[in-house]
Each structure stands twice: as structure tokens, then as C-alpha cells.
Amino acid sequence: MHDDLPPPLYTAAQVRELDARLIAAGTPGFELMQRAAHAAWRALRRRWPDAGAISVLAGAGNNAGDGYLIAALAHKSGWAVQVLTVSEPGQLTGDAAQAFAEAQAAGVSISALGDASELRGVLVDALLGTGFHGALRAPYAAAIERINATGLPVLAVDIPSGLHADTGQVEGSAVCADLTVSFIGLKLGLFTGDAPDWVGELVFDDLQADPQLVAQQPYAALRLAGAALPQLAPRSRTAHKGLFGHVLVIGGDRGFGGAALLAAQSALRSGAGLVSLATRGEHVGASLARCPEVMCTATDSTYQLPTLCDQADVLVVGPGLGQQAWARSLLSAAAASPRPQVWDADALNLLAMGAVKLPVDSVLTPHPGEAARLLGCSNAAVQADRPAAARALAERYQAVVVLKGAGSLVAAPDGRLLLCDRGHPAMAGAGLGDVLAGLIGALRGQGLAAFEAAALGVWLHASAGQQLGAGGRGLVASDLLPTIRQLLEDQCPCQR
């Protein structure tokens, strides 16, 4: 799984600041615009070498300037080119006005987008840049509808118009791009929220920016990428099971025993030295038959749990737990334990109800609905700004938070934010969250701190899903376990 994109992710304001730094250091703004146009034109020709025609849809800012220069390059290469404007070009200023003049001088056909305009060739979206936010307004909304209705290939310049550069939110609609070419710094909103449905293939070009200047620019988040992932230490030849953590999974009310067993199996397959399962007595037989390596205890009374917690190094609480009296009593007992903990599923729902207080040094793994309950807001509000929701949860509960979904986020109480852009829609099924909870618990048991265990666990889980998802629908949670094990070995070899 090759990954040639840089790890830092920026807000639109941070990219504008970086752009200003580059200009102040001696690179003229128009030269940066020219480099962007060349980068987009190269990417367009690689993707559609035989297209022979482009239609550039241009707006009113620097994004339009990029579009005019792309049109000039295509015209000089002998392609059939037209620029269709949704804003009066005479209102352009600065570098964008200079780009318009260059396209005019090159002989590019430039006209207003109208009902009779025929879109042809590759469509180049140069309508709205990273400064866009809110709902689309006329005439941009109609132009985007025209683009999406054609079925023609689409290249988005820097970001698909209508997509929020910081959050990945789309209010109403956005350009559905086949290829997006982004410049200078990757925008956080290209990877989370609604973005995966609109961005298409993503190509990045730093426009030859000075690496030292780039390194000085603060960023909003880091992408989880192989070279920068947390590492488990290799094991010595004299290693034994007592060195790699005893994980206790607590969950599995009547009818939900599979969730707890999946978490326990995941912990085992991810390298935990010992794994115990505290669950309903009805599930003990199934656990022994399915996974005899798990030490399964019928736990129908809360009084049994403190001893089990004392014997463990890490608790994974919530898979299949339910919300009835049995669940509440077990969760209260777990919360009283000083052990590091991973809370998932109904443990989070009970936490949101105020039924229990979260212990220190915990990891929370909510999906958007659970996150909304924990924050006391709507699911839509969480999805509208996933980075802000993840950070708010981490601060409110003073815990490491994994906000699951497309572009999963890992947030720490100190403000650090990681994003995982791996995964596959075939992962949309039951039990995958239980596998993730068990995986993070196992990594904690093997010595990783909460933030690092969550980061590596999310990457392994999503990477396994992406690899297996290539086979299409029908992926089930237990399918991930052998692949997670192999990816973990590839990333953190058991022996030197």
C-alpha cells in the first residue's frame, strides 16, 4: 500500500499563511500560480492523455487564475480549449487578473457560462477555492449542477468546489471530481467528513516550496502513514506471555456474546500475552468452542469482577455490554479499577447518560452517533466538523478519542490530532468496532501509551479493511484478524 502523500494536514488559513511565507521569502505569487497550473496540467495529461479537449469553469479568485493558466497551457499544446466563466473576468485582481490576461493573449476562447454552453472534454473545476464555506449560492450552485450532470471526467483544482477545506463538509452539493490536484499543503478537509465521496484520486504538488519554510508552519493534524507510525519493540528470544499484557474484555450481555468474543479474539491475534473474557454464563461454551485460548469466566455478579480486573493489565469494556442493570453494575466496577481502559459501544452510551465516571488513562472509540450522545449534540453536528468534535471529546473526557468513520480521527486531550485516510466501504458492517477495541487493548498491553496504541490500532484496522475490501461486499469482522496480524508483523517485526 504505497503512500507518497506528506503527513501534515492544514486548515485553509494555515495554507494561506504558508503561501504568504513563500511569497515573503522571494517566490512571487504569480510564479506559484504558474507552478500550480503546470502541476495540474501534468496530472490531467497523465490521467487523460488522449482527451484532446478541456472546458475550464472559472470563478472569481485565485482558483480561477489557476484555471486560466491551465487553459493557456492546454491551448499551446494543441488541445481544444474553452473557459466558461461564472463571474465577470474584469473583476479579477492581482495574480488572477494577470492569469486571465495571459489566457487571452494565448488565444483561449473565454465566454460566460450560459444555458446554451456546451461542456466538452475534461472539465476543470476552477470555481471556488479553499476560502469557500457555507451553502452554495448562485451562480456557483447551478454551475456545479451542470458539471455533475454531464458524466464527463472532472479535475478539481486544489479542492472540489463546494467542499469545506477544514471540515470536509458539503452543504447541498459539491463538484464530484475524478481527480483533485492539491497544492502547497494538504487540506484537512480533503480526507474526512463527506470528502471521500467528492475528491476522487488525490495528487499533491508542493510547488517547490522551501522545505525549511514548510517545516516552520503549524499544521492542524497529521496523517497516519507507515514511516511515522508508533512502533512495538521487538521481542527477545527469552520472551514469555507475562511480558505482553493481560487484556480483560468485559461485555457480551444476552444476545450480544459475539461482540465481546470478537474483541477478545482480536486482542489475542494482535499480540496480547493473555486474554480473559468476563461475560454472561450462556456464552462460555461458545467461547471455549470458538477460541479456547481465551480465559472465559461466567460473570453474572459484579462481585466477581474486581478480582478479574486486578489480574489484568488492560480492560476493554463495552462490546455487547448492553445498557441493563447487569451492564451498569459491571461498568461501575470496571470504572473503579486503576487499570488502563478502552471503552467502546454501550460503555460509551452509559457514559453519555452520566451513569458512570470515566477512569483516567482511557481510550474512547465512538462512532458519530455515540460521539453525538457524548457531546449532547446531533449526529449531523458531529459530521459537520469531525475534527472539532474529536478534539472536544478528548478535552471534555480527558481521554484519547478515536472518532470512527471515513477519515477516522485520533485526538488527545493536549490537542494533538491524527487522521487515518485508509479503509474501504466494505467495512460497513457489524463487529468491526469490537475488533478495533480489542486491537487497541492489546497494543496497550504490549507497552504503548494510549495515544500511540490508538494511532497504530486505527491504522492497522483500516489498512486491513482496505486490503480485504478489494474483494468487495461481504467482509465480516473476523476476516480482519489474520490480515491485522500480518500488517502488525510488517510494521513491527516480532524479532529484529
N, C-alpha and C positions, 0 to 999 in steps of 0.2 A: 504494500500500500504506500506508493510514493507520495511524498508531500513536499512540494517546493515553495509553499507559501510561508512568509515570515510569521513568527509567533505574535508580535504586538498587534493589538486591535485598538483603534482610536475612535473617539467621538468626532463628529463633523467639525466642532470648534477646535479640537486638537489638531486635526489635519490642516485647517486653515492657518493655525498658528505655525505649524511646521512649514507650510508653504511660504508664509511671511518670513520665517527664519532663512529659508533658502534664498529668497529674493534679497533680503538684507545682507546676506553673505556674498552676493555678487552674481547670482543667476537671475537674469531678467525674467519677469513674469511671462512675457511673450515667448521666450525660449522654452520655458516649462510647458506652455501650451502647445508649442510645436512638437516637443518630445512626446507629449500625451497623444497628439494626433498620429504621429508616426507609430507609436506603440499600438494604438487601436487599429490602424490600417494594417499593420503586420499581422495582428491577431485575426482580423477579418479575412485576409487573404489566405492564412493558414487554414481557417475553418471552411471557407467557401471559395476555393481558388478559381473556380470556373463560373462564378456568378455573373461577372461582367457588367453588373449594374447595381447601383445603390440609390436609395432615397433617404436623404437626411432630413429628419424632422427637428427643427431648431427652435429653441425658446428665446429667452431674453438675457441670459447671463453668460458666465464663462463656460458653462456646459455647452451652450450654443457655439461659442468660439471654437471649442474643440471640434464640433460638428462641421463648421465651415472649413477648417483646415483639413479634416478628413476628406471632405468633398473635393478640395483642391488637389489633394494627393491622388485621389481616385481618378479625377479628370485628367491629370497629367499622365496617368498610367493607361489611358485609353478606354476607361470604363464609361458607360452611360451613367450620368450623374444628374440628380436634381436635388435642390434644397427646398423644402417646403416649410415656410415659417408660420408660427402661430403668434408672433409678436413683431411689431414693426422694426426692421433692422436698423433704421435710422436712430432708434432709441438706445442702441448699444453704445457702451463707453469702454474706454481703456483697451485692454488686450483683446476683448471680444470684438470691438469695433475694428481693430486692426486685422483680425482674422477674417471678418466679413469683407473688408476691402481686398484682402489677398484672394479670397474666393472669387470675388467679382473680377479682379484683374486676370485671374486664370481662365475666365470664360465660363464659369459654372452657372448653370441655369438656376435662378433663385426666384421663387414666387410664393405668394401666400397660399397656405393650405385652405382649400375650399371643397365644397361638395363634389365638384367635378374633377378634383385632383386624383390622378391615378397613382397609387403606390406600386412600385415595382422593384424587383431585385432584392438585395439585402436592405432591410430597414435599419437605419441608425438612429437610435433614441438619444437625441441631444436636447431634450426638452427642459428637464429640471435636474438640478444637481443636488449636492449634499445639503444645501440650505433649506430644502423643502421640508415642511411639516404640516400636519393637519389634513383636512379633507381637500380633494382636488377641486379646482374651480375652473370655470370657462376661461379661455378656450382649451385648456390643457386636458380636461376630462374627456372632451369629445375627441381630441387628437389621440389620446391613449386608447379609447374605444376603437378608433379606426385601425390603429396598429394591431391590436389584439384580434381584430375580426378578420384580418387578411389571411392568416395562416402562413405568411411569408417569414423567412428567417429574420431574427432580430438581434442586433448588437446594441447593448446598453453602454453608454459612455459614462464611466466611473460608478454609476449606480442606476438601477432601473427607476425611471421616473415614477413617483408615487410611493416609493419605499422610503421609510424614515431611516436615515443613516445611523441613528443612535440606537434605535429600538427594534428595527426590523418590522415595524407595524405598517400595515396597509389599511387605510381608511377608504373603503369603497373599492378602488381598483388601482392597479399599477401596471406598468409595462411588463409583459411576460417575456423575458429575454431568453434567448438560446445561449447567448454568450455575453458576459459582463466583463469589461476591462477596467480595472480599478487602478488608481494612480497614487503615488507618494506614500500613502499609508492605508492599510486595510481598515475599512469601517466596520465597527462592531455590528451594525445593523444588517450587514451582508450575510450574517451567519445564524441569527436567531429570530424568534418571532415568526412572522409569515415569510421571511426571506427565502427559505429553501424552495418555495413554490414559484418564485419570480426571478431568481438570479440566473439560473441555468449554469453553464460552465463558467467558472471564475478564473480569470487571468489577471495577474498583478504585475505592474511595472513601477519601479521606484523612481523613474525618470532621472536616473543617475544622481540621485541625491547623495550628498556627502554623508557617509555612514556615521561620522562623529556627530554631525548636527542631528541626525535622526536619533542617535542614542541619547541625546540630551532632552528629547521631547517626552514629557509624561504620556503614558498611554492609559486606556480605560480598562483593558483586560489583556490576558494572554491566551492564545490558542494552545490547547493541549497537543503537542507534537512529540514524536518519538524521541528526538535528541534531548529534549528538555524535561522528560518525564521523571518523576521520582523513581528511585532505584531501591530494590531489596538487595541486601548484602548477599554475596554467595555463601553457601553453607560449607562448613568444614567437614572433613571426612569422618569426624567423630560426632557429628550432629545426632541428636535424638529428639523425640517428639515433644519433650518438655521445653524445648527452646523456642518453639514456634507458635505458641499461643494456644490457649484452650478457649474456644468460642462456644458460648451458650446461646442457642436460639430459643426464644420464648414466643410461643404463638400456636396457632392451629386449634381454634375452637371447633366445635362440632360442625362438620360440613366444609371446613377450611383447612384440613390437615395437610393438603398438598402444598400450600404456600409455605408453611413452616419447614416442611421436608425439603423443598427446593432450596430454601435459604441455607439449610444445614448441608445439603449436598454441595452447594456452591462453595461454602466455606472449606469443606474438605478438599475439593478439586482445586482450590486456589492456594493450597499450601498450609492451612492451619494444622498444627500438630495434633490437636484433639478437638472433637466437636461433640457437644451434648445438645439434646433437644428436650425442652420442657413443654409438654403438650397434653391434650386430653388422652385419657387412657384408651379410648377407642382407636387411637391412631398408632399405638405402639406396635401392633402386629404388622401393619403396613410398612412402618418404618424399618423394622427388622428385616422384612422380606425385600424391601426395595434397596436399603442401604445399611447393611449390618455394621458398617464402620462407625455409624452414629450411635452414641450412647443415649438411648431414648428413655425418658422417665415419665411415667404417668403422673401428671401434676394436677390433681383435682382440688388440692388445698393450697392456699397461699403459704401455709406454714412450711411447706416443703421447699419453697423457692430460695430463701436466704442461704441455706446450705449449698444449693447448686450455684448460686451467684458467687459465694465465697470461694468455690473451687475453680471458677472460671477467671480468665484474664480479660475477656471482652464479651459484652452482651449485645445480641442482635434482637431487638424487641419489636413486635408488631405484625409480622407476616401471618395472615389468617387469624389474628388475635380476636377480632370481633369487638363489640362495644358493650357486652352484657356484664353482669356482676363478676363473672369469672375473669373476664379481661381486665376490668378495672382493678380488681384485687391483685392480679399478677403484675400489672403495670405499676401499681403503687409500690409493691415490693421491689421491683426492678429499679425504680427511681430512687429508692433508699440505698442502693448499692453504690459504692465509690468506684466501681469499675468503669472504664471507658465504654461508651454505648453507641449503637447505631439504631435510630428509631425510624420505622417505616410504617406505612399503611395505617391501620387503626390506632396504633400508638400515637400517630400524628393527629388523628381525628379526636382522640380523647384529650390530647394536649390542647387542642384548639378549644375544647369545651371547658377548659380550666379544671379538668378532673385530677390533674397531677402537675407537679413542678418538674421541669426538665433538669436532670443532673448535669454537672459540669463535664466538660470534655466530651461532648456528644456530637454525633453527626446526624442530621435530619435529611431524609431523602423524599421530599414531597413531589408529586406531580402537580400540575397547575391547580386542579381542584382542591387538593389538600393545602396547597400554598395559600389559596384564597381564603380558606377557612381559618388558617393560622393568622392571616393578616386582617381578617374581618372585612374583606372586600369581595368583589365579584371575580369570577374566573376571567372575564374579559379584561378587567383592570390589570390582573397579573400578566396576561398575554400581551397587553398593550405596551408594557415596559418590563420585560423579563429581567434585565439586569438590575433595575431599581428594586423589583420585588425580591430577588435573591439577596441583594445587599440588606434590604430592610429586615428580612427574616433572620439573617445572620446577626444583625445588630440587636434585634428585639430579643432573640433567644440566646445570644452569646454562644452560638454553636456554629459549626461548619455546616453549610446548607448545600445540598445538591438539588437544584431545581430541574427536574427531568423534562424531557420533551425534545423537539428538534432544536439543536443548538443547546444541549444541556449545559448548565452553568454551575460552577462550584464557587461559593462565596465564603469568605472568612469574616469574623467579626471585626478585624482590623481593616477591612475594605478591599483586600485582595480579591480578584475575580478571575476565574479561568473559564474558558469556553471550549467545549468539545464539538467539533463540526463533523464527526463521524456518526454512523448509524444508517438505518435503512427503514423504509416504511413497512417492510415485512416484520419488523419488531413490534408492531402494534398488536399486541396480544397479551393474554393473561400470564402472570407469573414471572415476567422479565424483571420487574422491580424487586421481587423476592430474591432472584439470583444476584442482582446488584447489591442488595443489603448484605447477603452472606459473603459476597466477594470483598466488600469494604471491611466487614468484620474480620475476615481472615488476614487482610493486609495490616490492619491494626494489630492483630495478634502477633504478626511477624515483625513488629517493631516500628512501623510507620506512624507518624503523628497523624492527627485527624485530617488536616488539610491535604497532606500528601497521600494518605490512604484513599481519600475520596477522589483525588485527582487521578491517580493511577487506576483505581477501580472503574471510574466512569470511562476512561479511555479504553481499557481492556474490554469492558462490556459493550461499548458502542462499536469498537473495531471488530469484535467477534460477530456482532449483529450485521455489520456492513459486509463482512466476508461471506457469511452464510445467507444473507438476504439476497445475494445474487442468484440464488436458486429459486427465488420467487415466494409466493404465498405459502402458508402452511408451516412457517417457522414456529417451533414451540420452545418454551423457556429452557428446558433441559438440553436442547440441541446445542446451546451455547457453551456448555461446560467443557467439553473436550477442546474446543477452539480457544476458550479463555486460557485453559491450561497451557496450550501451545504458544499463544501470544505472550503469556507471562514468562515462559522459558526463553522465548526470543528476546524479550525486553530485559529480563533479569535472570540470566543463567544461574541454575542451581549451583553449579561448580564453576570455578574460574577456568 
